[in-house]
Amino acid sequence: MDLELTPDHAVFRASVREIAQGVVQPLAAEVDRDHRFPIEAIEAATQAGLMGVLIPREFGGAGLDALAFTICIEELAQACASTAVIVDVHTSVGTEPILLFGDDDQKRTWLPRLARGELLGAFALSEPSSGSDAASLKTTARRDRDGYVLNGTKVFITNIGHAGLYIVFARTGAESRAAGISAFIVPAETNGVRVGQVFHKMGLHGSPTGELVLEDVRVPAANRLGAEGQGFSVAMRALDSGRIGISGQALGIGQAAVDETRALMRERGHDEGDDFTLADMAARVESARLLAYHAAWRCSRGMRFTREASMSKLHCTDTAMQVAIDAVQVAGDEGTLSGSPFERHVRDAKALQIYEGSNQVQRVVIARELLRAG
Ligand SMILES: Cc1cc2nc3c(=O)[nH]c(=O)nc-3n(C[C@H](O)[C@H](O)[C@H](O)COP(=O)(O)OP(=O)(O)OC[C@H]3O[C@@H](n4cnc5c(N)ncnc54)[C@H](O)[C@@H]3O)c2cc1C
């Protein structure tokens, strides 16, 4: 693995940074304060083609690789963590299942609209009684003539209310747990699709999270992704690469905390204690970045990357949390004030240790991968 970015990746980073610092970052504090969807940021990302980073050119996307995607999310998160999670979920778990498991018709129907940002993607797996143990989900998809009828409630769905399309996981068979689950493309405008409660979270205030209620939602069989009973594999594969995106979010938050701490120390002065803290913060973020880029590099080359993606998600998100806390410590009292970027990073970083598989679950995955035969 070459540890230098290729010229193409470096140029891409510079182009994302221009939008991130020019349009996205100036909105971050307001979006957080007002709990509002960063529409201008998403429009700018759309115009720059960032909603279709991973979608092949033949379907209207940029056709870039997992490393470019990681860099994109990292740059956005450095500017505004809410904007980054919206784009991340859309691009990875909200779109990739169609890319990886869709048939030709599904790809031709949905990918161009997702690439153009005409539709925002979302991923609906979690339920009130199934988070980490996703295989125990209860939403049903009953066969009915030439389609399915879906019933159930999904919770903590990112992009709720703004998504034009949800990838929904539901039980199609009597088989227990994972074997009975199938995946469906459910357009938001389908009859019976409703937004339930929208949650107020401690952070990521600009990223809407809430309940997706499905009441007698009729979808054609053509909207089933993959075979009946393949849904759990669709979800797990989507989450593998999704974890690289979460790593990008964490790197962005961590780097922002490092940069703001450094700027503050230069302006205000610093003692040796601050210097050591800053050095540890920067070293942690740099080591996390190497893990994330390595996982992305393996993914781009079609190599196995489950273990690397989980290690990266675990280390990057723990690093973001630690570094954000350290930054408040160096900033002192002013770092605790509402509206200060220091306190925002702490609130934003926390959910990253929980979603797309909590960090305890990442350890379960890593241990399983390490103990696999071979
Ligand atoms: C901001 C936010 C956005 C989200 N967006 C989405 C989304 O878009 N789509 C979606 O489907 N879901 C989404 N989620 C849900 C998220 O994926 C779940 O929160 C996550 O899977 C953990 O499930 P849980 O919260 O129900 O925790 P639980 O599964 O109830 O776990 C509680 C605690 O027990 C630990 N634990 C559980 N099982 C094990 C185990 N086997 N070994 C060790 N420890 C264990 C967990 O680590 C955790 O600390 C989102 C969550 C948040 C907070």
PDBQT file of the ligand as one rigid body, heavy atoms in Angstrom, charges set to zero:
ROOT
HETATM    1  C1  LIG A 401     -27.616   9.200  15.824  1.00  0.00    +0.000 C 
HETATM    2  C2  LIG A 401     -27.999   7.801  15.431  1.00  0.00    +0.000 A 
HETATM    3  C3  LIG A 401     -28.284   7.526  14.101  1.00  0.00    +0.000 A 
HETATM    4  C4  LIG A 401     -28.662   6.230  13.720  1.00  0.00    +0.000 A 
HETATM    5  N1  LIG A 401     -28.986   5.980  12.411  1.00  0.00    +0.000 NA
HETATM    6  C5  LIG A 401     -29.466   4.753  12.059  1.00  0.00    +0.000 A 
HETATM    7  C6  LIG A 401     -29.919   4.497  10.720  1.00  0.00    +0.000 A 
HETATM    8  O1  LIG A 401     -29.854   5.355   9.841  1.00  0.00    +0.000 OA
HETATM    9  N2  LIG A 401     -30.453   3.277  10.433  1.00  0.00    +0.000 N 
HETATM   10  C7  LIG A 401     -30.550   2.292  11.369  1.00  0.00    +0.000 A 
HETATM   11  O2  LIG A 401     -31.048   1.212  11.037  1.00  0.00    +0.000 OA
HETATM   12  N3  LIG A 401     -30.129   2.496  12.663  1.00  0.00    +0.000 NA
HETATM   13  C8  LIG A 401     -29.588   3.705  13.012  1.00  0.00    +0.000 A 
HETATM   14  N4  LIG A 401     -29.172   3.937  14.312  1.00  0.00    +0.000 N 
HETATM   15  C9  LIG A 401     -29.297   2.875  15.295  1.00  0.00    +0.000 C 
HETATM   16  C10 LIG A 401     -27.953   2.272  15.644  1.00  0.00    +0.000 C 
HETATM   17  O3  LIG A 401     -27.463   1.503  14.579  1.00  0.00    +0.000 OA
HETATM   18  C11 LIG A 401     -28.122   1.462  16.942  1.00  0.00    +0.000 C 
HETATM   19  O4  LIG A 401     -28.244   2.422  17.969  1.00  0.00    +0.000 OA
HETATM   20  C12 LIG A 401     -26.973   0.530  17.222  1.00  0.00    +0.000 C 
HETATM   21  O5  LIG A 401     -27.005  -0.554  16.352  1.00  0.00    +0.000 OA
HETATM   22  C13 LIG A 401     -26.973   0.016  18.662  1.00  0.00    +0.000 C 
HETATM   23  O6  LIG A 401     -28.221  -0.495  18.989  1.00  0.00    +0.000 OA
HETATM   24  P1  LIG A 401     -28.976  -0.004  20.324  1.00  0.00    +0.000 P 
HETATM   25  O7  LIG A 401     -28.810   1.458  20.430  1.00  0.00    +0.000 OA
HETATM   26  O8  LIG A 401     -30.364  -0.544  20.278  1.00  0.00    +0.000 OA
HETATM   27  O9  LIG A 401     -28.182  -0.637  21.502  1.00  0.00    +0.000 OA
HETATM   28  P2  LIG A 401     -28.348  -2.093  22.138  1.00  0.00    +0.000 P 
HETATM   29  O10 LIG A 401     -28.219  -3.121  21.068  1.00  0.00    +0.000 OA
HETATM   30  O11 LIG A 401     -29.552  -2.099  23.001  1.00  0.00    +0.000 OA
HETATM   31  O12 LIG A 401     -27.047  -2.143  23.037  1.00  0.00    +0.000 OA
HETATM   32  C14 LIG A 401     -26.943  -1.463  24.288  1.00  0.00    +0.000 C 
HETATM   33  C15 LIG A 401     -25.525  -1.634  24.814  1.00  0.00    +0.000 C 
HETATM   34  O13 LIG A 401     -25.190  -3.028  24.905  1.00  0.00    +0.000 OA
HETATM   35  C16 LIG A 401     -24.018  -3.310  24.143  1.00  0.00    +0.000 C 
HETATM   36  N5  LIG A 401     -24.149  -4.612  23.465  1.00  0.00    +0.000 N 
HETATM   37  C17 LIG A 401     -25.203  -5.046  22.743  1.00  0.00    +0.000 A 
HETATM   38  N6  LIG A 401     -24.954  -6.274  22.238  1.00  0.00    +0.000 NA
HETATM   39  C18 LIG A 401     -23.704  -6.597  22.624  1.00  0.00    +0.000 A 
HETATM   40  C19 LIG A 401     -22.885  -7.758  22.430  1.00  0.00    +0.000 A 
HETATM   41  N7  LIG A 401     -23.271  -8.782  21.692  1.00  0.00    +0.000 N 
HETATM   42  N8  LIG A 401     -21.650  -7.737  23.007  1.00  0.00    +0.000 NA
HETATM   43  C20 LIG A 401     -21.231  -6.694  23.743  1.00  0.00    +0.000 A 
HETATM   44  N9  LIG A 401     -21.970  -5.598  23.977  1.00  0.00    +0.000 NA
HETATM   45  C21 LIG A 401     -23.196  -5.546  23.424  1.00  0.00    +0.000 A 
HETATM   46  C22 LIG A 401     -23.942  -2.190  23.123  1.00  0.00    +0.000 C 
HETATM   47  O14 LIG A 401     -22.626  -1.977  22.706  1.00  0.00    +0.000 OA
HETATM   48  C23 LIG A 401     -24.471  -1.013  23.897  1.00  0.00    +0.000 C 
HETATM   49  O15 LIG A 401     -23.447  -0.466  24.658  1.00  0.00    +0.000 OA
HETATM   50  C24 LIG A 401     -28.742   5.200  14.698  1.00  0.00    +0.000 A 
HETATM   51  C25 LIG A 401     -28.412   5.492  16.030  1.00  0.00    +0.000 A 
HETATM   52  C26 LIG A 401     -28.035   6.776  16.401  1.00  0.00    +0.000 A 
HETATM   53  C27 LIG A 401     -27.701   7.047  17.837  1.00  0.00    +0.000 C 
ENDROOT
TORSDOF 0
